[in-house]
Amino acid sequence: MASTEDPKPGAVDPSITRVSLPLGDTIEERVRRDLAASPYLSLRCISCEYHEGVLTLCGDAPTYYVKQLAQTLALRTEGVDEVANRIRVATPLD
Protein backbone atom coordinates (compact mmCIF):
# COMPACT_ATOMS: atom_id res chain seq x y z
CA MET A 1 0.00 0.00 0.00
CA ALA A 2 1.41 3.40 -1.00
CA SER A 3 2.00 6.02 1.67
CA THR A 4 -0.29 9.06 1.59
CA GLU A 5 2.04 11.15 3.74
CA ASP A 6 3.33 14.42 2.38
CA PRO A 7 7.07 14.45 1.72
CA LYS A 8 9.10 16.23 4.36
CA PRO A 9 9.78 19.92 3.67
CA GLY A 10 12.85 20.46 1.51
CA ALA A 11 12.81 16.92 0.09
CA VAL A 12 13.05 16.33 -3.65
CA ASP A 13 9.69 16.45 -5.41
CA PRO A 14 9.65 13.71 -8.07
CA SER A 15 7.83 16.05 -10.48
CA ILE A 16 10.81 18.46 -10.59
CA THR A 17 13.05 18.08 -13.63
CA ARG A 18 16.65 17.50 -12.52
CA VAL A 19 19.51 19.41 -14.15
CA SER A 20 22.79 17.53 -14.68
CA LEU A 21 26.11 19.07 -13.70
CA PRO A 22 28.58 20.05 -16.42
CA LEU A 23 32.00 18.45 -16.03
CA GLY A 24 34.17 20.24 -13.47
CA ASP A 25 31.32 22.05 -11.74
CA THR A 26 30.59 21.48 -8.08
CA ILE A 27 27.00 21.38 -6.88
CA GLU A 28 27.49 24.69 -5.06
CA GLU A 29 28.84 26.34 -8.23
CA ARG A 30 25.90 25.12 -10.29
CA VAL A 31 23.32 26.32 -7.75
CA ARG A 32 25.02 29.72 -7.41
CA ARG A 33 25.06 30.07 -11.21
CA ASP A 34 21.35 29.16 -11.44
CA LEU A 35 20.46 31.64 -8.70
CA ALA A 36 22.52 34.38 -10.40
CA ALA A 37 20.84 33.69 -13.75
CA SER A 38 17.38 34.33 -12.29
CA PRO A 39 15.66 37.63 -13.11
CA TYR A 40 15.12 38.03 -9.35
CA LEU A 41 18.18 40.07 -8.40
CA SER A 42 17.89 39.25 -4.70
CA LEU A 43 18.74 35.59 -5.47
CA ARG A 44 22.26 36.71 -6.38
CA CYS A 45 22.93 37.39 -2.69
CA ILE A 46 21.93 33.90 -1.52
CA SER A 47 24.79 31.70 -0.36
CA CYS A 48 24.81 27.93 -0.29
CA GLU A 49 26.78 25.09 1.24
CA TYR A 50 26.57 21.44 0.21
CA HIS A 51 27.29 18.37 2.34
CA GLU A 52 26.26 14.76 1.66
CA GLY A 53 23.16 15.45 -0.41
CA VAL A 54 21.93 18.41 1.65
CA LEU A 55 22.23 21.93 0.28
CA THR A 56 21.85 24.73 2.84
CA LEU A 57 20.66 28.09 1.52
CA CYS A 58 21.37 31.25 3.56
CA GLY A 59 20.75 34.93 3.07
CA ASP A 60 17.87 37.39 2.87
CA ALA A 61 14.91 37.50 0.48
CA PRO A 62 12.28 40.21 0.05
CA THR A 63 9.33 37.75 -0.09
CA TYR A 64 8.39 34.17 0.70
CA TYR A 65 7.93 33.62 -3.02
CA VAL A 66 11.59 34.42 -3.70
CA LYS A 67 12.62 32.18 -0.79
CA GLN A 68 10.62 29.29 -2.28
CA LEU A 69 11.98 30.02 -5.75
CA ALA A 70 15.56 29.65 -4.46
CA GLN A 71 14.65 26.28 -2.94
CA THR A 72 13.00 25.09 -6.16
CA LEU A 73 16.02 26.08 -8.24
CA ALA A 74 18.33 24.26 -5.82
CA LEU A 75 16.24 21.07 -5.87
CA ARG A 76 16.55 20.90 -9.67
CA THR A 77 20.28 20.28 -9.37
CA GLU A 78 21.54 16.72 -9.70
CA GLY A 79 23.02 15.53 -6.39
CA VAL A 80 20.82 17.69 -4.20
CA ASP A 81 18.55 15.35 -2.26
CA GLU A 82 17.32 17.86 0.29
CA VAL A 83 17.41 21.62 0.87
CA ALA A 84 17.78 23.24 4.28
CA ASN A 85 16.25 26.63 3.49
CA ARG A 86 17.68 29.10 6.01
CA ILE A 87 16.81 32.15 3.90
CA ARG A 88 15.33 34.91 6.03
CA VAL A 89 12.40 36.91 4.66
CA ALA A 90 12.68 40.60 5.41
CA THR A 91 9.76 42.14 7.25
CA PRO A 92 8.70 45.78 6.90
CA LEU A 93 10.29 46.54 10.29
CA ASP A 94 13.71 45.10 9.35
C-alpha positions as CSV (number, residue, x, y, z in Angstrom):
1,M,0.0,0.0,0.0
2,A,1.4,3.4,-1.0
3,S,2.0,6.0,1.7
4,T,-0.3,9.1,1.6
5,E,2.0,11.2,3.7
6,D,3.3,14.4,2.4
7,P,7.1,14.4,1.7
8,K,9.1,16.2,4.4
9,P,9.8,19.9,3.7
10,G,12.8,20.5,1.5
11,A,12.8,16.9,0.1
12,V,13.0,16.3,-3.6
13,D,9.7,16.5,-5.4
14,P,9.7,13.7,-8.1
15,S,7.8,16.1,-10.5
16,I,10.8,18.5,-10.6
17,T,13.1,18.1,-13.6
18,R,16.7,17.5,-12.5
19,V,19.5,19.4,-14.2
20,S,22.8,17.5,-14.7
21,L,26.1,19.1,-13.7
22,P,28.6,20.1,-16.4
23,L,32.0,18.4,-16.0
24,G,34.2,20.2,-13.5
25,D,31.3,22.1,-11.7
26,T,30.6,21.5,-8.1
27,I,27.0,21.4,-6.9
28,E,27.5,24.7,-5.1
29,E,28.8,26.3,-8.2
30,R,25.9,25.1,-10.3
31,V,23.3,26.3,-7.7
32,R,25.0,29.7,-7.4
33,R,25.1,30.1,-11.2
34,D,21.4,29.2,-11.4
35,L,20.5,31.6,-8.7
36,A,22.5,34.4,-10.4
37,A,20.8,33.7,-13.7
38,S,17.4,34.3,-12.3
39,P,15.7,37.6,-13.1
40,Y,15.1,38.0,-9.3
41,L,18.2,40.1,-8.4
42,S,17.9,39.2,-4.7
43,L,18.7,35.6,-5.5
44,R,22.3,36.7,-6.4
45,C,22.9,37.4,-2.7
46,I,21.9,33.9,-1.5
47,S,24.8,31.7,-0.4
48,C,24.8,27.9,-0.3
49,E,26.8,25.1,1.2
50,Y,26.6,21.4,0.2
51,H,27.3,18.4,2.3
52,E,26.3,14.8,1.7
53,G,23.2,15.5,-0.4
54,V,21.9,18.4,1.7
55,L,22.2,21.9,0.3
56,T,21.8,24.7,2.8
57,L,20.7,28.1,1.5
58,C,21.4,31.3,3.6
59,G,20.7,34.9,3.1
60,D,17.9,37.4,2.9
61,A,14.9,37.5,0.5
62,P,12.3,40.2,0.0
63,T,9.3,37.8,-0.1
64,Y,8.4,34.2,0.7
65,Y,7.9,33.6,-3.0
66,V,11.6,34.4,-3.7
67,K,12.6,32.2,-0.8
68,Q,10.6,29.3,-2.3
69,L,12.0,30.0,-5.8
70,A,15.6,29.7,-4.5
71,Q,14.7,26.3,-2.9
72,T,13.0,25.1,-6.2
73,L,16.0,26.1,-8.2
74,A,18.3,24.3,-5.8
75,L,16.2,21.1,-5.9
76,R,16.5,20.9,-9.7
77,T,20.3,20.3,-9.4
78,E,21.5,16.7,-9.7
79,G,23.0,15.5,-6.4
80,V,20.8,17.7,-4.2
81,D,18.5,15.3,-2.3
82,E,17.3,17.9,0.3
83,V,17.4,21.6,0.9
84,A,17.8,23.2,4.3
85,N,16.3,26.6,3.5
86,R,17.7,29.1,6.0
87,I,16.8,32.1,3.9
88,R,15.3,34.9,6.0
89,V,12.4,36.9,4.7
90,A,12.7,40.6,5.4
91,T,9.8,42.1,7.2
92,P,8.7,45.8,6.9
93,L,10.3,46.5,10.3
94,D,13.7,45.1,9.4
